[in-house]
Amino acid sequence: MTLKHFAVVSASLLLSVSAYSQAERMPSPSPELKKLDYFAGTWKTQGQMKPNQFGPGGSFSSTDHWEWQKGNFFLVGHSEFKIASMGEGVELAVMGYDPAKKVFTYESFNSSGEHEVATGSFSGDTWTWNAGEQSSFKWRFIEKVLSPTSFSAKFEGTQDGTNWNTVFEATYTKQ
């Protein structure tokens, strides 16, 4: 074995050991994230917005596509929506899980300039997402699983923390 060959073999071995020890330290996704598998795929939405402080109400629809980001720590969603009384828009959203706080996480950005941050929980067949704890308007989004390919949803808001008003109700169907 020549000195050059020995150097190449040694360098290759060092890189393999380094990659192996880095792989050992790579975190694994929380088992809780498996619950979000339900949302992966493409969903069609049909709903009815109630007249409220955001607008006059009316029908709306959306197409939402969710897929796991490499590593399976975050589910990334892209939505296109149309609200009869307000027009069309898009949204980028990310769902995950915070093992330290033991809550699901949701963060979104839409074409109206809104940025939402929420935490969620799952119990039985119902997801509940809450946001706005630091503002005068609080909201919650309640999703009830109806089947492997559909769920109903209700979006509610409150300004006093007690009286909740329905902003919209919708049905989501997996394609």
Order of alpha helices (4+ residues) and beta strands (2+ residues): alpha-beta-beta-beta-beta-beta-beta-beta-beta-beta-beta
